[in-house]
């Protein structure tokens, strides 16, 4: 029993130091620049959008909860505290993404290629959005960090990766995931 406790303590302490090293590596990589940073919008309870969804009316959409707003502040704080330079922040036109971007970074601009195509109402946009995203990357200088605040389906389509609310997915210029960082809410 004593051996089991010692082993458990060792595993926990090793795991903690590995996580700390991983976070340090993430920060160093982000400080160098040249990264594409995808952030799934902060916590907005539910899934998909209501039947009466209107892109121009936030009251018809799934929006951030108070926990999601706190999570958005933590995302912004991570970049400020670690002095990570960002050239531009781009957001989906959905209100939960714009609110995440606004709370975390203040300034952002919307890009249609970041919009959700989860519902059947927007599913036909997926192919053109991904093409527009690829075209957009052609103009990127590949030296600066860019942030994209978007949706699960967009991140999943680009990386075949299941992100959680508020998760930061860091990729290189070839759209290869370098690392991920979860933010709690």
C-alpha atoms as one frame of an Amber mdcrd trajectory, in Angstrom:
protein
   0.000   0.000   0.000   2.851   2.362   0.862   4.480   1.629  -2.518   1.211
   2.476  -4.288   0.961   5.832  -2.475   4.565   6.747  -3.316   4.049   5.773
  -6.958   0.872   7.855  -7.124   2.611  10.892  -5.606   5.499  10.537  -8.077
   3.124  10.278 -11.032   1.178  13.342  -9.948   4.327  15.419  -9.451   5.797
  14.319 -12.800   2.523  15.089 -14.601   2.388  18.572 -13.033   5.927  19.412
 -14.124   5.242  18.068 -17.633   2.155  20.310 -17.878   4.182  23.300 -16.665
   6.922  22.574 -19.229   4.327  22.166 -21.958   2.722  25.521 -21.117   6.166
  27.159 -21.062   6.880  25.699 -24.523   3.524  26.960 -25.813   4.286  30.480
 -24.565   7.802  30.478 -26.054   6.436  29.297 -29.395   3.713  31.975 -29.384
   6.233  34.700 -28.545   8.255  33.790 -31.655   5.258  34.568 -33.882   4.237
  32.927 -37.120   1.403  30.940 -35.551  -2.221  30.517 -36.462  -4.210  30.542
 -33.240  -7.719  29.147 -33.335  -9.990  29.731 -30.371 -13.315  27.995 -30.072
 -15.757  30.558 -28.698 -16.078  30.601 -24.927 -18.771  28.665 -23.106 -22.270
  29.177 -24.519 -24.660  26.583 -23.065 -26.472  24.270 -25.449 -25.649  23.096
 -28.937 -26.299  24.535 -32.367 -28.623  27.501 -32.761 -32.339  27.986 -32.152
 -34.792  27.567 -35.053 -35.361  31.347 -35.229 -31.628  32.052 -35.512 -30.799
  35.368 -37.181 -27.137  36.267 -37.705 -27.965  39.959 -37.205 -29.919  39.499
 -33.948 -28.003  38.222 -30.923 -31.240  37.653 -28.995 -32.039  34.779 -31.396
 -28.685  33.060 -30.901 -26.953  30.908 -28.335 -24.806  33.358 -26.386 -22.053
  33.297 -23.778 -23.074  32.549 -20.218 -21.499  34.454 -17.330 -18.992  31.590
 -17.127 -18.235  32.069 -20.825 -17.607  35.774 -20.276 -15.193  34.966 -17.434
 -13.509  32.389 -19.671 -13.117  35.043 -22.409 -11.386  37.352 -19.915  -9.006
  34.503 -18.989  -8.177  33.960 -22.656  -7.286  37.630 -23.112  -5.365  37.683
 -19.837  -3.246  34.703 -21.011  -2.027  36.675 -24.050  -1.433  39.909 -22.123
   0.334  38.351 -19.125   2.626  36.341 -21.394   3.323  39.316 -23.658   2.282
  37.422 -26.778   2.045  39.727 -29.764  -0.943  39.402 -32.023  -1.216  41.078
 -35.403  -4.946  40.620 -35.978  -7.956  38.956 -34.409 -10.657  37.589 -36.701
 -14.030  36.313 -35.590 -17.012  34.452 -36.940 -20.086  36.633 -37.420 -21.943
  34.662 -34.721 -22.512  36.711 -31.566 -20.877  34.196 -29.208 -17.643  34.412
 -31.227 -17.748  38.202 -31.521 -18.367  38.502 -27.785 -15.468  36.141 -27.015
 -13.185  38.204 -29.286 -14.407  41.514 -27.875 -13.962  40.527 -24.230 -10.605
  38.797 -24.777  -8.984  41.172 -27.256 -11.190  44.284 -27.666 -10.434  44.791
 -31.388 -11.364  42.246 -34.017 -12.918  41.998 -37.434 -15.337  39.404 -38.729
 -14.657  36.938 -41.514 -17.409  34.819 -43.078 -15.064  31.864 -43.524 -15.068
  31.464 -39.730 -18.874  31.119 -39.521 -20.492  27.920 -38.336 -21.842  25.454
 -40.864 -23.245  23.112 -38.228 -26.928  23.592 -39.035 -28.526  22.496 -42.288
 -29.292  26.181 -42.922 -25.535  26.876 -43.358 -24.067  23.459 -44.234 -23.883
  24.319 -47.942 -21.314  27.054 -47.081 -18.637  24.663 -45.784 -16.738  24.101
 -49.025 -16.634  27.779 -50.051 -15.677  28.863 -46.529 -12.722  26.493 -46.469
 -11.619  27.751 -49.906 -11.918  31.362 -48.718  -9.876  30.511 -45.624  -7.104
  29.023 -47.785  -7.111  32.147 -49.993  -6.937  34.343 -46.893  -3.813  32.529
 -45.709  -2.028  33.340 -48.976  -1.856  37.007 -47.878  -0.539  36.214 -44.386
   3.106  37.242 -43.878   3.781  34.057 -41.865   5.822  36.048 -39.335   3.005
  37.303 -37.126   0.472  35.536 -34.940  -3.125  35.592 -36.168  -6.107  34.704
 -34.012  -9.300  33.137 -35.325 -12.279  32.966 -32.950 -14.603  30.401 -34.430
 -16.697  27.272 -33.892 -16.179  23.600 -33.165 -17.137  22.595 -36.729 -14.614
  24.939 -38.350 -11.753  23.785 -36.123 -12.803  20.165 -36.646 -12.905  20.604
 -40.431  -9.450  22.205 -40.573  -7.666  19.923 -38.106  -9.885  16.891 -37.551
  -9.653  17.852 -33.881 -12.444  18.072 -31.293 -11.972  21.346 -29.398 -13.781
  22.351 -26.227 -15.317  25.723 -25.424 -12.616  28.361 -25.076  -9.842  25.992
 -26.107  -6.845  27.509 -27.879  -5.488  25.463 -30.797  -2.089  26.596 -32.071
  -0.917  25.585 -35.517   1.985  26.335 -37.786   1.682  27.808 -41.290   1.039
  24.327 -42.699  -2.009  23.886 -40.459  -0.292  21.278 -38.313  -1.313  21.498
 -34.665   1.644  22.494 -32.517  -0.204  22.426 -29.225  -3.492  23.142 -27.500
  -4.382  24.964 -24.325  -7.679  24.642 -22.490  -9.107  27.546 -20.525 -11.516
  26.783 -17.739 -14.774  28.581 -17.115
